[in-house]
């Protein structure tokens, strides 16, 4: 059965938002006025179906202009793209940042995830909700992690409208058209992504304002007047080691102007790309393989093997996808890299594409990262203008370009195949494997997918050589690693250490407090360790032997003032909300896990021992039978808290 919207019609404003992205309709079949020719044949259906991947950007265009997606607007998008209404409705309701019900133009997202919970997010949210009633014109929404854990608690205000001013970055910070374009309205948005310069038009950035750390006063001021919000701190403030001589991945943050391509090149930028062209694709892959680089997103798959498998595929075209949708609670390292050193990511993506035979790259960026969007949009446009992207990169006869795709609030889209579905205009649900992405990935073509930190590691591999890079760290975990430290520490932020440093050494740098209660490694999908286990080496094999996980590098410290059962309940709520619902073990298991933890916390229903037994059974079922890593890891943190910390004893 299909879903139909009846006689709902789009408003002129909604039509303008969609037409600015897709261009004017060419026939009445797409929403134009009917002509005699339209009565004789249907035109444009095949072309419209080929643009199914424009569905997510079209929904963004509507949400940016109006603040929500009406039935009439969604029906118009369906006609423009020849998408069944039921499928489009399924996509629109999949993402947390969209609404299919009327809401005010301004939405204030208040982070209530782990670091912010420990910093008093519940009290902040209650105070803000009390002060921003219905008459304020602001809707307050409790949000999962905003990626601002080093400055918890955090809020993000989003104001829809045609000419709303941009709150991030601060005025005058990026003096170029990419930032001034916000005054042009959504009519300037480019087909292809709605965020970066595409086949037509220029980008429009949403009116947003970040407030972190937030108080009730600053949060209310940010929501009611984003242009007067407190200026967001520079990315260097998230890097306590700024200026240290032994940094590799973070060395430019705080010392190089992130808006200046010339400054980036003066500090070694594009040296790695020139060496890549000297070596050739096969030799670049060999260098990456010999360096021992593995994925930094948590799976730790060898990067060289992934590149080689993609490059060897006879099917063309090949695609490159950069996964910048870091949504794991406690993770913010990719945000800091993109905000503080955006050209490094552009250069690294170019090298990866060259090595794997790709000529098109998609950068899938978290919708909650407005400053990273501004910085990367600017960097890509500057690189394109200076011949570092486009039809002839560095005069080498190699064509490559990057398209930014904005996510819209879905943790599951961090899984690579769910990310591909999202880009293609479908619900962000994981696919069954095999086939693997290196064989059939984005648009059914061979695709290499890496996250931001993994790609940026390619630059020092090519500049210092594989042997020198492999000498950093341990024989099985090579190179430097970024760690996101937050919670009850004196100096939260992103830290760079070689693999093999201990957890205690990292927490000493961050200023751990004496009354430490527990440390969460790997984020919500990770596990807790005790204060007497700080000698764990921070390597993939070291954490595995200790019965925990390194994950993406999340390290969250909690002292004895933070109620552990409250944190566990928040983790369970997070997985329940973020489960895509595709498979039964995860869809049902995450709900049962939360229900059991509620009963234990409220001391209602079954006794704690019975509920803990139930939790173990549900956890095993999710781990063994879920289709993807979300369900497979949803029980990890709770299990470790029960077994290692005695959370409910």
ROMILO-429887 format. One record per residue (C-alpha): residue number from 1; residue in three letters; x, y, z. Coordinates in steps of 0.2 Angstrom, whole numbers, plus 5000, padded with zeros to 4 digits. Example, Ala and Ser with C-alpha at 12.3 -4.5 7.8 and 13.67 -1.06 7.14 Angstrom:
R resi resn   xx   yy   zz
R    1  Ala 5062 4978 5039
R    2  Ser 5068 4995 5036
% end
This chain:
R resi resn   xx   yy   zz
R    1  Unk 5000 5000 5000
R    2  Unk 5007 5017 4995
R    3  Unk 5005 5033 5005
R    4  Unk 4996 5048 4997
R    5  Unk 4995 5066 5003
R    6  Unk 4978 5070 4996
R    7  Unk 4976 5088 4990
R    8  Unk 4990 5095 5000
R    9  Unk 4999 5108 4990
R   10  Unk 5017 5116 4993
R   11  Unk 5018 5134 4997
R   12  Unk 5027 5146 4986
R   13  Unk 5041 5146 4998
R   14  Unk 5042 5128 4998
R   15  Unk 5042 5127 4979
R   16  Unk 5056 5140 4979
R   17  Unk 5067 5130 4991
R   18  Unk 5066 5114 4981
R   19  Unk 5067 5123 4964
R   20  Unk 5083 5132 4970
R   21  Unk 5091 5115 4972
R   22  Unk 5084 5105 4958
R   23  Unk 5080 5118 4945
R   24  Unk 5063 5123 4938
R   25  Unk 5052 5109 4934
R   26  Unk 5051 5105 4915
R   27  Unk 5034 5098 4914
R   28  Unk 5018 5096 4923
R   29  Unk 5023 5078 4928
R   30  Unk 5036 5087 4939
R   31  Unk 5025 5100 4945
R   32  Unk 5025 5114 4932
R   33  Unk 5009 5121 4924
R   34  Unk 5001 5109 4912
R   35  Unk 5004 5111 4893
R   36  Unk 4997 5103 4878
R   37  Unk 5013 5093 4876
R   38  Unk 5011 5086 4893
R   39  Unk 4994 5078 4888
R   40  Unk 5002 5068 4874
R   41  Unk 5017 5060 4883
R   42  Unk 5026 5060 4900
R   43  Unk 5043 5067 4900
R   44  Unk 5058 5067 4912
R   45  Unk 5054 5051 4922
R   46  Unk 5070 5043 4919
R   47  Unk 5080 5058 4922
R   48  Unk 5071 5061 4938
R   49  Unk 5073 5043 4944
R   50  Unk 5092 5045 4941
R   51  Unk 5092 5060 4954
R   52  Unk 5085 5050 4968
R   53  Unk 5101 5054 4977
R   54  Unk 5095 5072 4978
R   55  Unk 5081 5067 4991
R   56  Unk 5091 5071 5006
R   57  Unk 5097 5088 5000
R   58  Unk 5079 5092 4995
R   59  Unk 5073 5088 5012
R   60  Unk 5087 5099 5019
R   61  Unk 5082 5113 5008
R   62  Unk 5064 5113 5014
R   63  Unk 5070 5111 5033
R   64  Unk 5082 5125 5031
R   65  Unk 5069 5137 5023
R   66  Unk 5053 5133 5032
R   67  Unk 5059 5123 5048
R   68  Unk 5049 5108 5044
R   69  Unk 5043 5097 5030
R   70  Unk 5024 5098 5026
R   71  Unk 5014 5085 5016
R   72  Unk 5012 5097 5002
R   73  Unk 5031 5100 5001
R   74  Unk 5035 5082 5002
R   75  Unk 5023 5078 4989
R   76  Unk 5031 5091 4978
R   77  Unk 5048 5083 4981
R   78  Unk 5041 5066 4976
R   79  Unk 5035 5072 4960
R   80  Unk 5051 5081 4956
R   81  Unk 5061 5065 4959
R   82  Unk 5048 5052 4955
R   83  Unk 5050 5044 4972
R   84  Unk 5035 5035 4980
R   85  Unk 5027 5045 4994
R   86  Unk 5029 5031 5006
R   87  Unk 5047 5030 5003
R   88  Unk 5050 5049 5004
R   89  Unk 5040 5049 5021
R   90  Unk 5051 5035 5027
R   91  Unk 5066 5045 5024
R   92  Unk 5060 5061 5031
R   93  Unk 5055 5053 5047
R   94  Unk 5071 5043 5049
R   95  Unk 5082 5058 5054
R   96  Unk 5081 5067 5070
R   97  Unk 5084 5084 5063
R   98  Unk 5069 5084 5052
R   99  Unk 5051 5086 5057
R  100  Unk 5035 5082 5047
R  101  Unk 5024 5091 5060
R  102  Unk 5023 5110 5061
R  103  Unk 5036 5118 5073
R  104  Unk 5044 5135 5076
R  105  Unk 5057 5142 5064
R  106  Unk 5070 5141 5078
R  107  Unk 5074 5124 5087
R  108  Unk 5086 5124 5101
R  109  Unk 5095 5107 5103
R  110  Unk 5101 5104 5121
R  111  Unk 5113 5089 5122
R  112  Unk 5109 5077 5135
R  113  Unk 5121 5063 5131
R  114  Unk 5135 5056 5143
R  115  Unk 5147 5071 5145
R  116  Unk 5134 5084 5145
R  117  Unk 5123 5073 5157
R  118  Unk 5138 5073 5169
R  119  Unk 5140 5092 5167
R  120  Unk 5122 5095 5172
R  121  Unk 5112 5094 5156
R  122  Unk 5096 5089 5164
R  123  Unk 5096 5104 5175
R  124  Unk 5101 5115 5160
R  125  Unk 5087 5108 5149
R  126  Unk 5074 5110 5163
R  127  Unk 5079 5128 5166
R  128  Unk 5078 5132 5147
R  129  Unk 5062 5124 5144
R  130  Unk 5054 5134 5159
R  131  Unk 5060 5150 5151
R  132  Unk 5056 5147 5133
R  133  Unk 5038 5144 5133
R  134  Unk 5026 5142 5118
R  135  Unk 5026 5161 5116
R  136  Unk 5045 5162 5113
R  137  Unk 5044 5155 5096
R  138  Unk 5058 5142 5100
R  139  Unk 5056 5123 5102
R  140  Unk 5068 5115 5114
R  141  Unk 5073 5097 5109
R  142  Unk 5083 5085 5120
R  143  Unk 5097 5080 5108
R  144  Unk 5110 5066 5107
R  145  Unk 5128 5070 5107
R  146  Unk 5132 5086 5098
R  147  Unk 5151 5082 5097
R  148  Unk 5155 5096 5109
R  149  Unk 5160 5085 5124
R  150  Unk 5175 5095 5128
R  151  Unk 5164 5110 5132
R  152  Unk 5149 5102 5140
R  153  Unk 5135 5105 5142
R  154  Unk 5131 5111 5125
R  155  Unk 5117 5118 5114
R  156  Unk 5114 5121 5096
R  157  Unk 5102 5133 5089
R  158  Unk 5095 5132 5071
R  159  Unk 5084 5145 5064
R  160  Unk 5076 5142 5047
R  161  Unk 5072 5156 5035
R  162  Unk 5077 5163 5018
R  163  Unk 5090 5177 5024
R  164  Unk 5094 5172 5042
R  165  Unk 5111 5177 5047
R  166  Unk 5124 5164 5051
R  167  Unk 5130 5162 5069
R  168  Unk 5145 5151 5065
R  169  Unk 5159 5155 5062
R  170  Unk 5161 5172 5070
R  171  Unk 5158 5187 5058
R  172  Unk 5174 5191 5048
R  173  Unk 5183 5175 5051
R  174  Unk 5181 5169 5033
R  175  Unk 5181 5183 5022
R  176  Unk 5175 5175 5006
R  177  Unk 5159 5171 4996
R  178  Unk 5157 5154 5004
R  179  Unk 5152 5162 5020
R  180  Unk 5144 5178 5013
R  181  Unk 5133 5167 5003
R  182  Unk 5121 5165 5018
R  183  Unk 5113 5182 5014
R  184  Unk 5109 5175 4997
R  185  Unk 5096 5163 5004
R  186  Unk 5092 5145 5000
R  187  Unk 5090 5149 4981
R  188  Unk 5109 5149 4980
R  189  Unk 5110 5131 4985
R  190  Unk 5119 5119 4973
R  191  Unk 5111 5104 4965
R  192  Unk 5121 5088 4971
R  193  Unk 5122 5091 4989
R  194  Unk 5114 5107 4995
R  195  Unk 5129 5112 5004
R  196  Unk 5144 5114 4992
R  197  Unk 5146 5121 4975
R  198  Unk 5139 5108 4963
R  199  Unk 5132 5108 4945
R  200  Unk 5123 5125 4948
R  201  Unk 5123 5139 4960
R  202  Unk 5132 5142 4976
R  203  Unk 5131 5135 4994
R  204  Unk 5119 5142 5008
R  205  Unk 5124 5139 5026
R  206  Unk 5110 5137 5039
R  207  Unk 5108 5150 5052
R  208  Unk 5115 5142 5067
R  209  Unk 5123 5146 5083
R  210  Unk 5133 5135 5095
R  211  Unk 5134 5138 5113
R  212  Unk 5146 5128 5124
R  213  Unk 5148 5127 5138
R  214  Unk 5130 5133 5140
R  215  Unk 5121 5141 5155
R  216  Unk 5102 5145 5155
R  217  Unk 5105 5163 5151
R  218  Unk 5117 5160 5136
R  219  Unk 5106 5146 5129
R  220  Unk 5091 5157 5130
R  221  Unk 5100 5171 5122
R  222  Unk 5107 5160 5108
R  223  Unk 5090 5153 5104
R  224  Unk 5081 5170 5103
R  225  Unk 5095 5179 5095
R  226  Unk 5108 5168 5087
R  227  Unk 5118 5183 5080
R  228  Unk 5121 5189 5098
R  229  Unk 5127 5172 5104
R  230  Unk 5143 5170 5113
R  231  Unk 5157 5167 5100
R  232  Unk 5162 5149 5098
R  233  Unk 5180 5146 5104
R  234  Unk 5193 5142 5091
R  235  Unk 5197 5124 5087
R  236  Unk 5214 5126 5095
R  237  Unk 5206 5127 5112
R  238  Unk 5200 5109 5110
R  239  Unk 5218 5104 5108
R  240  Unk 5227 5106 5125
R  241  Unk 5244 5101 5117
R  242  Unk 5243 5115 5104
R  243  Unk 5261 5120 5099
R  244  Unk 5270 5105 5106
R  245  Unk 5284 5100 5094
R  246  Unk 5281 5081 5093
R  247  Unk 5263 5082 5086
R  248  Unk 5260 5074 5069
R  249  Unk 5241 5075 5065
R  250  Unk 5237 5091 5076
R  251  Unk 5253 5101 5072
R  252  Unk 5244 5114 5061
R  253  Unk 5229 5117 5073
R  254  Unk 5232 5133 5082
R  255  Unk 5247 5138 5071
R  256  Unk 5239 5139 5054
R  257  Unk 5225 5149 5048
R  258  Unk 5212 5136 5043
R  259  Unk 5204 5148 5030
R  260  Unk 5221 5151 5021
R  261  Unk 5227 5139 5008
R  262  Unk 5243 5148 5006
R  263  Unk 5246 5146 5025
R  264  Unk 5242 5128 5024
R  265  Unk 5255 5126 5009
R  266  Unk 5268 5136 5019
R  267  Unk 5267 5123 5033
R  268  Unk 5269 5108 5022
R  269  Unk 5252 5107 5014
R  270  Unk 5251 5097 4997
R  271  Unk 5269 5090 4999
R  272  Unk 5261 5073 5001
R  273  Unk 5250 5074 4986
R  274  Unk 5265 5079 4975
R  275  Unk 5274 5064 4982
R  276  Unk 5259 5053 4978
R  277  Unk 5259 5058 4960
R  278  Unk 5278 5054 4959
R  279  Unk 5275 5037 4966
R  280  Unk 5260 5032 4956
R  281  Unk 5244 5024 4963
R  282  Unk 5251 5006 4966
R  283  Unk 5266 5013 4976
R  284  Unk 5255 5024 4986
R  285  Unk 5244 5009 4992
R  286  Unk 5260 5000 4995
R  287  Unk 5266 5014 5007
R  288  Unk 5250 5014 5016
R  289  Unk 5251 4995 5018
R  290  Unk 5269 4995 5024
R  291  Unk 5265 5009 5036
R  292  Unk 5252 4997 5045
R  293  Unk 5239 5010 5045
R  294  Unk 5222 5003 5051
R  295  Unk 5205 5012 5052
R  296  Unk 5203 5024 5066
R  297  Unk 5184 5023 5067
R  298  Unk 5184 5007 5078
R  299  Unk 5184 4992 5066
R  300  Unk 5203 4994 5064
R  301  Unk 5203 4986 5046
R  302  Unk 5219 4988 5037
R  303  Unk 5218 5003 5026
R  304  Unk 5230 4997 5012
R  305  Unk 5220 4981 5010
R  306  Unk 5204 4991 5008
R  307  Unk 5212 5002 4995
R  308  Unk 5220 4988 4985
R  309  Unk 5204 4978 4985
R  310  Unk 5195 4994 4978
R  311  Unk 5208 4998 4965
R  312  Unk 5208 4980 4958
R  313  Unk 5190 4980 4954
R  314  Unk 5187 4980 4935
R  315  Unk 5170 4988 4937
R  316  Unk 5170 5007 4935
R  317  Unk 5167 5021 4941
R  318  Unk 5175 5019 4958
R  319  Unk 5170 5031 4972
R  320  Unk 5178 5038 4988
R  321  Unk 5167 5041 5003
R  322  Unk 5174 5051 5018
R  323  Unk 5164 5046 5034
R  324  Unk 5163 5062 5044
R  325  Unk 5147 5057 5053
R  326  Unk 5155 5054 5070
R  327  Unk 5140 5052 5081
R  328  Unk 5148 5041 5095
R  329  Unk 5144 5050 5111
R  330  Unk 5161 5057 5117
R  331  Unk 5169 5058 5100
R  332  Unk 5174 5075 5093
R  333  Unk 5191 5072 5085
R  334  Unk 5185 5073 5067
R  335  Unk 5176 5089 5071
R  336  Unk 5192 5097 5077
R  337  Unk 5202 5091 5062
R  338  Unk 5189 5098 5050
R  339  Unk 5187 5114 5059
R  340  Unk 5206 5117 5062
R  341  Unk 5214 5109 5047
R  342  Unk 5201 5107 5033
R  343  Unk 5214 5107 5019
R  344  Unk 5222 5092 5026
R  345  Unk 5207 5082 5024
R  346  Unk 5204 5089 5006
R  347  Unk 5222 5084 5002
R  348  Unk 5221 5067 5010
R  349  Unk 5204 5063 5001
R  350  Unk 5213 5067 4984
R  351  Unk 5227 5055 4988
R  352  Unk 5215 5041 4993
R  353  Unk 5205 5044 4977
R  354  Unk 5220 5044 4966
R  355  Unk 5227 5028 4973
R  356  Unk 5210 5019 4971
R  357  Unk 5205 5025 4954
R  358  Unk 5191 5036 4960
R  359  Unk 5186 5053 4952
R  360  Unk 5172 5058 4963
R  361  Unk 5172 5059 4982
R  362  Unk 5158 5061 4994
R  363  Unk 5161 5069 5011
R  364  Unk 5147 5064 5022
R  365  Unk 5146 5077 5036
R  366  Unk 5136 5077 5052
R  367  Unk 5122 5089 5051
R  368  Unk 5126 5096 5069
R  369  Unk 5143 5103 5063
R  370  Unk 5140 5120 5056
R  371  Unk 5157 5127 5058
R  372  Unk 5165 5111 5050
R  373  Unk 5153 5114 5035
R  374  Unk 5158 5132 5033
R  375  Unk 5177 5128 5034
R  376  Unk 5176 5113 5022
R  377  Unk 5165 5122 5010
R  378  Unk 5177 5136 5009
R  379  Unk 5192 5124 5008
R  380  Unk 5185 5114 4994
R  381  Unk 5180 5130 4984
R  382  Unk 5198 5137 4986
R  383  Unk 5206 5121 4981
R  384  Unk 5195 5120 4966
R  385  Unk 5199 5138 4961
R  386  Unk 5218 5135 4963
R  387  Unk 5218 5119 4952
R  388  Unk 5220 5107 4967
R  389  Unk 5203 5099 4963
R  390  Unk 5194 5098 4946
R  391  Unk 5198 5091 4929
R  392  Unk 5217 5093 4930
R  393  Unk 5223 5092 4948
R  394  Unk 5241 5100 4950
R  395  Unk 5242 5098 4931
R  396  Unk 5244 5080 4932
R  397  Unk 5230 5075 4921
R  398  Unk 5220 5067 4935
R  399  Unk 5202 5073 4938
R  400  Unk 5194 5073 4955
R  401  Unk 5181 5083 4964
R  402  Unk 5173 5082 4981
R  403  Unk 5154 5084 4985
R  404  Unk 5148 5088 5003
R  405  Unk 5133 5078 5009
R  406  Unk 5125 5084 5025
R  407  Unk 5118 5071 5037
R  408  Unk 5103 5075 5047
R  409  Unk 5105 5067 5064
R  410  Unk 5106 5048 5063
R  411  Unk 5120 5038 5073
R  412  Unk 5117 5023 5062
R  413  Unk 5123 5032 5047
R  414  Unk 5141 5030 5054
R  415  Unk 5140 5012 5048
R  416  Unk 5147 5013 5030
R  417  Unk 5133 5004 5021
R  418  Unk 5119 5014 5030
R  419  Unk 5129 5030 5025
R  420  Unk 5128 5024 5006
R  421  Unk 5110 5022 5008
R  422  Unk 5108 5039 5015
R  423  Unk 5118 5047 5001
R  424  Unk 5107 5037 4988
R  425  Unk 5091 5044 4995
R  426  Unk 5085 5029 5005
R  427  Unk 5083 5026 5024
R  428  Unk 5100 5025 5032
R  429  Unk 5099 5006 5036
R  430  Unk 5114 4995 5035
R  431  Unk 5115 4982 5020
R  432  Unk 5119 4964 5022
R  433  Unk 5137 4959 5018
R  434  Unk 5143 4952 5006
R  435  Unk 5144 4960 4994
R  436  Unk 5156 4971 5002
R  437  Unk 5158 4990 4998
R  438  Unk 5175 4987 4989
R  439  Unk 5164 4977 4977
R  440  Unk 5147 4985 4977
R  441  Unk 5146 5001 4988
R  442  Unk 5139 5018 4983
R  443  Unk 5128 5017 4968
R  444  Unk 5132 4999 4967
R  445  Unk 5150 5003 4962
R  446  Unk 5167 4999 4970
R  447  Unk 5169 5011 4985
R  448  Unk 5182 5015 4997
R  449  Unk 5176 5022 5014
R  450  Unk 5187 5030 5027
R  451  Unk 5184 5041 5042
R  452  Unk 5193 5058 5044
R  453  Unk 5207 5053 5056
R  454  Unk 5211 5038 5045
R  455  Unk 5213 5049 5029
R  456  Unk 5223 5062 5038
R  457  Unk 5235 5049 5043
R  458  Unk 5240 5046 5025
R  459  Unk 5249 5063 5024
R  460  Unk 5263 5059 5036
R  461  Unk 5265 5042 5029
R  462  Unk 5269 5049 5012
R  463  Unk 5279 5064 5019
R  464  Unk 5290 5054 5031
R  465  Unk 5289 5037 5023
R  466  Unk 5281 5021 5028
R  467  Unk 5296 5015 5038
R  468  Unk 5297 5030 5049
R  469  Unk 5278 5031 5052
R  470  Unk 5278 5012 5057
R  471  Unk 5292 5016 5070
R  472  Unk 5279 5026 5079
R  473  Unk 5268 5016 5091
R  474  Unk 5270 4997 5093
R  475  Unk 5273 4984 5080
R  476  Unk 5255 4980 5078
R  477  Unk 5247 4997 5082
R  478  Unk 5257 5009 5072
R  479  Unk 5257 5028 5071
R  480  Unk 5249 5042 5081
R  481  Unk 5231 5041 5088
R  482  Unk 5219 5054 5093
R  483  Unk 5210 5052 5109
R  484  Unk 5194 5062 5114
R  485  Unk 5195 5065 5133
R  486  Unk 5180 5072 5142
R  487  Unk 5170 5071 5158
R  488  Unk 5177 5075 5175
R  489  Unk 5195 5080 5170
R  490  Unk 5203 5097 5171
R  491  Unk 5209 5099 5153
R  492  Unk 5196 5090 5141
R  493  Unk 5200 5090 5123
R  494  Unk 5208 5080 5109
R  495  Unk 5225 5073 5113
R  496  Unk 5238 5065 5101
R  497  Unk 5249 5051 5108
R  498  Unk 5258 5036 5100
R  499  Unk 5250 5019 5101
R  500  Unk 5256 5011 5117
R  501  Unk 5254 5025 5129
R  502  Unk 5244 5020 5144
R  503  Unk 5227 5026 5150
R  504  Unk 5235 5033 5165
R  505  Unk 5247 5043 5155
R  506  Unk 5233 5050 5145
R  507  Unk 5223 5055 5160
R  508  Unk 5238 5063 5168
R  509  Unk 5239 5075 5154
R  510  Unk 5221 5079 5155
R  511  Unk 5221 5081 5174
R  512  Unk 5211 5067 5181
R  513  Unk 5204 5070 5198
R  514  Unk 5207 5060 5214
R  515  Unk 5190 5053 5216
R  516  Unk 5189 5044 5200
R  517  Unk 5175 5032 5199
R  518  Unk 5176 5024 5182
R  519  Unk 5183 5027 5164
R  520  Unk 5172 5023 5148
R  521  Unk 5183 5018 5133
R  522  Unk 5176 5018 5116
R  523  Unk 5160 5028 5119
R  524  Unk 5142 5021 5122
R  525  Unk 5147 5006 5111
R  526  Unk 5163 5003 5122
R  527  Unk 5166 4998 5140
R  528  Unk 5170 5004 5157
R  529  Unk 5186 5001 5167
R  530  Unk 5190 5003 5185
R  531  Unk 5202 5017 5192
R  532  Unk 5215 5003 5196
R  533  Unk 5216 4998 5178
R  534  Unk 5224 5014 5172
R  535  Unk 5240 5004 5166
R  536  Unk 5230 4997 5151
R  537  Unk 5240 5001 5135
R  538  Unk 5231 5011 5123
R  539  Unk 5232 4999 5108
R  540  Unk 5220 4988 5099
R  541  Unk 5228 4973 5106
R  542  Unk 5231 4980 5123
R  543  Unk 5213 4985 5126
R  544  Unk 5207 4969 5119
R  545  Unk 5217 4959 5131
R  546  Unk 5210 4969 5145
R  547  Unk 5193 4964 5140
R  548  Unk 5188 4981 5133
R  549  Unk 5189 4991 5117
R  550  Unk 5199 5006 5110
R  551  Unk 5185 5010 5098
R  552  Unk 5187 5027 5090
R  553  Unk 5197 5034 5104
R  554  Unk 5184 5040 5117
R  555  Unk 5190 5042 5135
R  556  Unk 5177 5048 5147
R  557  Unk 5181 5050 5165
R  558  Unk 5168 5050 5179
R  559  Unk 5171 5054 5197
R  560  Unk 5160 5048 5212
R  561  Unk 5148 5063 5210
R  562  Unk 5141 5056 5194
R  563  Unk 5127 5043 5197
R  564  Unk 5132 5027 5187
R  565  Unk 5115 5020 5185
R  566  Unk 5109 5037 5177
R  567  Unk 5123 5035 5164
R  568  Unk 5119 5017 5160
R  569  Unk 5101 5022 5158
R  570  Unk 5106 5036 5146
R  571  Unk 5116 5024 5136
R  572  Unk 5101 5012 5134
R  573  Unk 5090 5026 5129
R  574  Unk 5103 5032 5116
R  575  Unk 5103 5014 5108
R  576  Unk 5084 5013 5108
R  577  Unk 5082 5029 5099
R  578  Unk 5096 5026 5087
R  579  Unk 5092 5009 5082
R  580  Unk 5086 5009 5064
R  581  Unk 5073 4995 5068
R  582  Unk 5078 4984 5053
R  583  Unk 5082 4968 5062
R  584  Unk 5072 4961 5077
R  585  Unk 5087 4958 5089
R  586  Unk 5091 4976 5089
R  587  Unk 5074 4983 5087
R  588  Unk 5067 4973 5102
R  589  Unk 5083 4971 5112
R  590  Unk 5087 4989 5114
R  591  Unk 5069 4992 5121
R  592  Unk 5070 4977 5133
R  593  Unk 5087 4983 5139
R  594  Unk 5080 5000 5143
R  595  Unk 5065 4993 5151
R  596  Unk 5075 4982 5163
R  597  Unk 5087 4997 5167
R  598  Unk 5072 5007 5171
R  599  Unk 5065 4994 5183
R  600  Unk 5081 4992 5192
R  601  Unk 5083 5011 5194
R  602  Unk 5065 5013 5200
R  603  Unk 5065 4997 5210
R  604  Unk 5049 4992 5202
R  605  Unk 5044 4975 5195
R  606  Unk 5056 4961 5195
R  607  Unk 5071 4961 5208
R  608  Unk 5088 4967 5201
R  609  Unk 5095 4950 5200
R  610  Unk 5081 4944 5188
R  611  Unk 5083 4959 5178
R  612  Unk 5101 4957 5176
R  613  Unk 5099 4939 5170
R  614  Unk 5087 4946 5158
R  615  Unk 5099 4959 5152
R  616  Unk 5112 4946 5149
R  617  Unk 5101 4936 5138
R  618  Unk 5095 4951 5128
R  619  Unk 5113 4957 5127
R  620  Unk 5119 4940 5120
R  621  Unk 5105 4939 5107
R  622  Unk 5109 4957 5101
R  623  Unk 5127 4953 5100
R  624  Unk 5125 4937 5091
R  625  Unk 5111 4941 5079
R  626  Unk 5110 4960 5075
R  627  Unk 5114 4965 5057
R  628  Unk 5127 4978 5061
R  629  Unk 5138 4985 5075
R  630  Unk 5125 4996 5083
R  631  Unk 5115 4981 5090
R  632  Unk 5131 4970 5092
R  633  Unk 5138 4983 5104
R  634  Unk 5123 4990 5113
R  635  Unk 5125 4979 5128
R  636  Unk 5144 4982 5130
R  637  Unk 5144 4997 5142
R  638  Unk 5130 4990 5153
R  639  Unk 5139 4973 5154
R  640  Unk 5156 4980 5159
R  641  Unk 5147 4992 5172
R  642  Unk 5139 4976 5180
R  643  Unk 5154 4965 5179
R  644  Unk 5169 4977 5182
R  645  Unk 5161 4991 5192
R  646  Unk 5147 4981 5202
R  647  Unk 5135 4995 5196
R  648  Unk 5120 4987 5205
R  649  Unk 5128 4979 5220
% end
